[in-house]
Amino acid sequence: MDWTIIQQSLPNFAQGFKLTLWLSLVGIVGSIIVGIITSLVQYFRVPGLRQVLNVYVEVARNTPLLIQLFFLYYAFPVMGIKMTAETCGIIGLIFLGGAYMAEGFTGGFNGVSQTQIDAGEALGMNQYQLARYVILPQGLSLSVPALAANIIFLIKETSIFSVIAIPELTNTALDLIGMYYRSNEYLFVLVIAYAIILIPVILLLDWLERRVRYGSFGD
């Protein structure tokens, strides 16, 4: 293990680190938004739109992100739709993540007590008010474990972006290995970089899950 080589590679990894963080943040936020909307449509059984989103969820969850990225990056330009590699990566991550988030939120929304819903209806709430004041607050808290698992999953999935030449962490490591043939050093930095991202996220999500769990029991 040559620490000088590791030190020299840090500026390259710093750029990949920042790009990985940015892609993960945008992809996760977009996935949460898509997931909530999809889940609410499925929960309230909106005619027409529900069937379309059911198809979306099944397609997204049952096709690899690698294939989705290839389709966005190589097939879309043939159809006249050109996007940067970063845009393809973000869209692919949101497409995949939104489906997983939707399933997690659906589980949370279905976990809301029917008594709570009946009470809201007895107060004269319409569907919008039920969603805003009853289902969303309680359903989101119940969805935190699934949300946490999906966030970690999406961060790790950014490593696949290397196949369309996005210079994130994995692509940076592969490029350096290809140029200098120092696998041990560059893979070591890669592992440390992902650990720096994931460990604080895991700790934060674990804290959030415990807070929500205790809050639901009034402790």
QUIGITA-V893877 format. One record per backbone hydrogen bond with DSSP energy under -1.0 kcal/mol. NH is the residue of the N-H (numbers start at 1). CO is the residue of the C=O. E is the energy in kcal/mol with one decimal. If there is no record, write none. Layout:
# QUIGITA-V893877
nh=NH co=CO e=E
nh=NH co=CO e=E
This chain:
# QUIGITA-V893877
nh=6 co=2 e=-1.5
nh=7 co=3 e=-2.5
nh=8 co=4 e=-2.3
nh=9 co=5 e=-1.4
nh=13 co=9 e=-2.2
nh=14 co=10 e=-2.6
nh=15 co=11 e=-1.6
nh=16 co=12 e=-1.9
nh=17 co=13 e=-2.7
nh=18 co=14 e=-2.2
nh=19 co=15 e=-2.1
nh=20 co=16 e=-2.4
nh=21 co=17 e=-2.3
nh=22 co=18 e=-2.3
nh=23 co=19 e=-2.8
nh=24 co=20 e=-2.4
nh=25 co=21 e=-2.6
nh=26 co=22 e=-2.5
nh=27 co=23 e=-2.4
nh=28 co=24 e=-2.7
nh=29 co=25 e=-2.5
nh=30 co=26 e=-2.5
nh=31 co=27 e=-2.2
nh=32 co=28 e=-2.4
nh=33 co=29 e=-2.1
nh=34 co=30 e=-2.5
nh=35 co=31 e=-2.9
nh=36 co=32 e=-2.6
nh=37 co=33 e=-2.2
nh=38 co=34 e=-2.7
nh=39 co=35 e=-2.6
nh=40 co=36 e=-2.5
nh=41 co=37 e=-2.2
nh=42 co=38 e=-2.2
nh=43 co=39 e=-2.8
nh=44 co=40 e=-2.6
nh=46 co=41 e=-2.0
nh=49 co=47 e=-2.3
nh=50 co=46 e=-2.4
nh=52 co=48 e=-1.6
nh=53 co=49 e=-2.4
nh=54 co=50 e=-2.0
nh=55 co=51 e=-1.9
nh=56 co=52 e=-2.1
nh=57 co=53 e=-2.6
nh=58 co=54 e=-2.1
nh=59 co=55 e=-2.6
nh=60 co=56 e=-2.9
nh=61 co=57 e=-2.4
nh=62 co=58 e=-1.4
nh=68 co=64 e=-1.9
nh=69 co=65 e=-2.7
nh=70 co=66 e=-2.2
nh=71 co=67 e=-2.3
nh=72 co=68 e=-2.3
nh=73 co=69 e=-2.9
nh=74 co=70 e=-2.8
nh=75 co=71 e=-1.1
nh=76 co=71 e=-1.5
nh=79 co=75 e=-1.1
nh=80 co=77 e=-1.4
nh=81 co=76 e=-2.7
nh=88 co=84 e=-2.3
nh=89 co=85 e=-2.4
nh=90 co=86 e=-2.4
nh=91 co=87 e=-2.7
nh=92 co=88 e=-2.7
nh=93 co=89 e=-2.4
nh=94 co=90 e=-2.6
nh=95 co=91 e=-2.8
nh=96 co=92 e=-2.4
nh=97 co=93 e=-3.2
nh=98 co=94 e=-2.8
nh=100 co=96 e=-1.6
nh=101 co=97 e=-3.1
nh=102 co=98 e=-2.3
nh=103 co=99 e=-1.8
nh=104 co=100 e=-2.0
nh=105 co=101 e=-3.0
nh=106 co=102 e=-2.5
nh=107 co=103 e=-1.8
nh=108 co=104 e=-1.6
nh=109 co=105 e=-3.1
nh=110 co=106 e=-2.6
nh=112 co=109 e=-1.3
nh=117 co=113 e=-1.5
nh=118 co=114 e=-2.9
nh=119 co=115 e=-2.2
nh=120 co=116 e=-2.0
nh=121 co=117 e=-2.4
nh=122 co=118 e=-2.2
nh=123 co=119 e=-1.2
nh=124 co=121 e=-1.5
nh=125 co=120 e=-2.1
nh=130 co=126 e=-2.7
nh=131 co=127 e=-2.6
nh=132 co=128 e=-2.4
nh=133 co=129 e=-2.8
nh=134 co=130 e=-1.9
nh=135 co=130 e=-2.9
nh=136 co=131 e=-2.6
nh=138 co=134 e=-1.3
nh=139 co=135 e=-3.1
nh=140 co=136 e=-2.7
nh=141 co=137 e=-1.3
nh=142 co=138 e=-1.9
nh=143 co=139 e=-1.1
nh=147 co=143 e=-2.9
nh=148 co=144 e=-2.9
nh=149 co=145 e=-2.1
nh=150 co=146 e=-2.3
nh=151 co=147 e=-2.2
nh=152 co=148 e=-2.1
nh=153 co=149 e=-2.2
nh=154 co=150 e=-2.5
nh=155 co=151 e=-2.1
nh=156 co=152 e=-2.0
nh=157 co=153 e=-1.7
nh=159 co=156 e=-1.5
nh=160 co=157 e=-1.8
nh=161 co=158 e=-1.5
nh=162 co=159 e=-1.1
nh=163 co=160 e=-2.1
nh=164 co=161 e=-1.6
nh=165 co=162 e=-1.5
nh=166 co=161 e=-1.6
nh=168 co=166 e=-2.4
nh=172 co=168 e=-2.5
nh=173 co=169 e=-2.3
nh=174 co=170 e=-2.5
nh=175 co=171 e=-2.5
nh=176 co=172 e=-2.3
nh=177 co=173 e=-2.4
nh=178 co=174 e=-2.3
nh=179 co=175 e=-1.7
nh=180 co=176 e=-2.8
nh=181 co=177 e=-2.2
nh=186 co=182 e=-1.9
nh=187 co=183 e=-2.7
nh=188 co=184 e=-1.8
nh=189 co=185 e=-2.0
nh=190 co=186 e=-2.0
nh=191 co=187 e=-2.4
nh=192 co=188 e=-2.2
nh=193 co=189 e=-2.7
nh=194 co=190 e=-2.2
nh=195 co=191 e=-2.2
nh=196 co=192 e=-2.4
nh=197 co=193 e=-1.5
nh=198 co=194 e=-3.2
nh=199 co=195 e=-2.3
nh=201 co=197 e=-1.1
nh=202 co=198 e=-3.1
nh=203 co=199 e=-2.5
nh=204 co=200 e=-2.6
nh=205 co=201 e=-2.7
nh=206 co=202 e=-2.4
nh=207 co=203 e=-2.3
nh=208 co=204 e=-2.5
nh=209 co=205 e=-2.5
nh=210 co=206 e=-2.1
nh=211 co=207 e=-2.3
nh=212 co=208 e=-2.5
nh=213 co=209 e=-2.4
nh=214 co=210 e=-2.5
nh=215 co=211 e=-2.3
nh=216 co=212 e=-2.0
nh=218 co=215 e=-1.4
nh=219 co=214 e=-2.4
